[in-house]
Amino acid sequence: MGSSPLHCLKIGIAGAGGRGGAFRDACQSLGVHIHAVCDTNPQRLDAAAAQFGADQKYTDFGEMLAESNLDAVIIGTPMYLHAEQSIQALERGVHVMSEVTAAVSLQECRRLVQACKQSGAAYMLAENCNYMKPNVIVKEMVTAGLFGQTYYAEGEYLHELKELNELTPWRRRWQTGVNGVTYGTHNLGPILQWMPGDRIIAVCCAGSGHHYRDPRGALYENEDTCVMLCKLASGGLAQVRVDMLSNRPYGLTFKLQGTTGAYESAREHGQPDRVWLQARTRERERWIALDDFEDEFLPPWWKQHAPAALRSGHDGSDYYILLAFLETIAGRRPCPIGIHEAMDMTLPGLISQQSILQNGVWLEVPDTRIW
Ligand SMILES: NC(=O)c1ccc[n+]([C@@H]2O[C@H](COP(=O)([O-])OP(=O)(O)OC[C@H]3O[C@@H](n4cnc5c(N)ncnc54)[C@H](O)[C@@H]3O)[C@@H](O)[C@H]2O)c1
């Protein structure tokens, strides 16, 4: 990004000893200096301060905000802290990039939306899956009209984390300790960007029962697999399966159906993602590798940054999400995942938690644009 004024910004990172610290490579590649780091764990804090070469370090988020005169903060703390810390920062006029999910309750969502309305600072959700290469290519193909009208999508997030639960107990409470979809944004982010102008207006949710116990012998409150059906304003449908308990390999997968095209991501890493496109495929039964469309549809900004980005986490998407945030706060582009998009991705999961309590009844998902 050259020697732009961005490099004079005072940026802080909360949860710097965990996910916040994962942005170190992206910061380095983008030439961003981290002014202050914050983590409640003193050992992790010291290590993060050294890794980032930060000027200041804090064990208390409020103190960091009060003392370090930040322009922007990256919030990489456990999920249940995101909304509260975002609100605190926004109230001080500090730009926020928050990890997913944006909030863990409907009440927090209301307070966060209100804080965004009242603040002059920008809020962005760090849904990095939106920037993964296949997801970006599919988005560009949708924009070019190759899928026709998109009306059905599926997403799965399968991440067995029973051991990780014990190392990060907040997960036991907020990811596997609540029934319903607790972590749906990694799927809904890409799916919603393939359904331009659409939003989820209602959800219903059901689970597969309880087949595992934690080391203390307790059943997880979260059913092993939770499936949420999402009705779109356009009449379309999306299905999201989140499973953090079942014994199996990791999987983050997608399917998309439009009137003239279909997409299926690979089940396994290294296997080809594939598309069928009426305009480009002569035979009805023949899929084409998505990679074949990379030259044509991967946007120039993705290609231009790829050498630096690919040194960062999650296949470069950590770099692109940080880049988008920096460009947003510099006023160079509208925020790509602002508060309403963040709510469009977060609220369906929260409402699914109410649905599953009521035997899978369909429930309306509020539109925060009219709050
Ligand atoms: N987008 C992604 O790809 C991705 C990947 C991993 C995690 N995450 C999200 O990032 C968040 C953090 O996950 P994690 O795996 O790093 O968890 P973690 O528990 O390993 O790390 C969180 C860190 O925050 C610190 N912390 C806790 N309370 C704090 C507070 N009040 N103030 C400052 N620091 C505090 C902890 O000491 C710890 O170092 C979660 O919401 C998770 O969902 C996103």
The ligand as an SDF file (V2000), in Angstrom:
LIG
                    3D

 44 48  0  0  0  0  0  0  0  0999 V2000
  -12.2440  -15.9270   11.0240 N   0  0  0  0  0  0  0  0  0  0  0  0
  -11.5560  -17.0060   11.3330 C   0  0  0  0  0  0  0  0  0  0  0  0
  -11.0850  -17.7040   10.4560 O   0  0  0  0  0  0  0  0  0  0  0  0
  -11.3600  -17.3540   12.7680 C   0  0  0  0  0  0  0  0  0  0  0  0
  -10.4360  -18.3280   13.1290 C   0  0  0  0  0  0  0  0  0  0  0  0
  -10.2580  -18.6000   14.4940 C   0  0  0  0  0  0  0  0  0  0  0  0
  -11.0030  -17.9280   15.4350 C   0  0  0  0  0  0  0  0  0  0  0  0
  -11.9140  -17.0050   15.0430 N   0  0  0  0  0  0  0  0  0  0  0  0
  -12.6830  -16.2520   16.0340 C   0  0  0  0  0  0  0  0  0  0  0  0
  -11.7730  -15.4630   16.7760 O   0  0  0  0  0  0  0  0  0  0  0  0
  -12.1720  -15.3910   18.1350 C   0  0  0  0  0  0  0  0  0  0  0  0
  -11.0460  -15.8450   19.0440 C   0  0  0  0  0  0  0  0  0  0  0  0
  -10.7670  -17.2260   18.8180 O   0  0  0  0  0  0  0  0  0  0  0  0
   -9.4190  -17.9050   19.3150 P   0  0  0  0  0  0  0  0  0  0  0  0
   -9.3480  -19.2340   18.7070 O   0  0  0  0  0  0  0  0  0  0  0  0
   -8.2660  -16.9780   19.1000 O   0  0  0  0  0  0  0  0  0  0  0  0
   -9.6780  -18.0090   20.8800 O   0  0  0  0  0  0  0  0  0  0  0  0
   -8.5790  -18.1180   22.0070 P   0  0  0  0  0  0  0  0  0  0  0  0
   -9.3120  -18.3680   23.2790 O   0  0  0  0  0  0  0  0  0  0  0  0
   -7.4850  -19.0440   21.5740 O   0  0  0  0  0  0  0  0  0  0  0  0
   -7.9090  -16.6730   22.0470 O   0  0  0  0  0  0  0  0  0  0  0  0
   -8.5800  -15.5500   22.5000 C   0  0  0  0  0  0  0  0  0  0  0  0
   -7.5720  -14.6300   23.1720 C   0  0  0  0  0  0  0  0  0  0  0  0
   -8.3100  -13.5340   23.7350 O   0  0  0  0  0  0  0  0  0  0  0  0
   -7.8190  -13.3000   25.0480 C   0  0  0  0  0  0  0  0  0  0  0  0
   -8.8610  -12.6500   25.8390 N   0  0  0  0  0  0  0  0  0  0  0  0
   -9.8870  -13.2230   26.5300 C   0  0  0  0  0  0  0  0  0  0  0  0
  -10.6400  -12.2780   27.1090 N   0  0  0  0  0  0  0  0  0  0  0  0
  -10.1070  -11.0910   26.7630 C   0  0  0  0  0  0  0  0  0  0  0  0
  -10.4450   -9.7350   27.0430 C   0  0  0  0  0  0  0  0  0  0  0  0
  -11.4880   -9.4200   27.8220 N   0  0  0  0  0  0  0  0  0  0  0  0
   -9.6780   -8.7510   26.5190 N   0  0  0  0  0  0  0  0  0  0  0  0
   -8.6050   -9.0420   25.7600 C   0  0  0  0  0  0  0  0  0  0  0  0
   -8.2160  -10.3160   25.4670 N   0  0  0  0  0  0  0  0  0  0  0  0
   -8.9710  -11.3110   25.9580 C   0  0  0  0  0  0  0  0  0  0  0  0
   -7.4080  -14.6640   25.5570 C   0  0  0  0  0  0  0  0  0  0  0  0
   -6.4650  -14.5740   26.6120 O   0  0  0  0  0  0  0  0  0  0  0  0
   -6.8130  -15.2980   24.3070 C   0  0  0  0  0  0  0  0  0  0  0  0
   -5.4280  -15.0180   24.1740 O   0  0  0  0  0  0  0  0  0  0  0  0
  -13.4110  -16.2440   18.2390 C   0  0  0  0  0  0  0  0  0  0  0  0
  -14.5570  -15.4520   18.1770 O   0  0  0  0  0  0  0  0  0  0  0  0
  -13.3590  -17.1480   17.0330 C   0  0  0  0  0  0  0  0  0  0  0  0
  -14.6350  -17.4910   16.6230 O   0  0  0  0  0  0  0  0  0  0  0  0
  -12.0990  -16.7050   13.7350 C   0  0  0  0  0  0  0  0  0  0  0  0
  1  2  1  0
  2  3  2  0
  2  4  1  0
  4  5  1  0
  4 44  2  0
  5  6  2  0
  6  7  1  0
  7  8  2  0
  8  9  1  0
  8 44  1  0
  9 10  1  0
  9 42  1  0
 10 11  1  0
 11 12  1  0
 11 40  1  0
 12 13  1  0
 13 14  1  0
 14 15  2  0
 14 16  1  0
 14 17  1  0
 17 18  1  0
 18 19  2  0
 18 20  1  0
 18 21  1  0
 21 22  1  0
 22 23  1  0
 23 24  1  0
 23 38  1  0
 24 25  1  0
 25 26  1  0
 25 36  1  0
 26 27  1  0
 26 35  1  0
 27 28  2  0
 28 29  1  0
 29 30  1  0
 29 35  2  0
 30 31  1  0
 30 32  2  0
 32 33  1  0
 33 34  2  0
 34 35  1  0
 36 37  1  0
 36 38  1  0
 38 39  1  0
 40 41  1  0
 40 42  1  0
 42 43  1  0
M  CHG  2   8   1  16  -1
M  END
$$$$
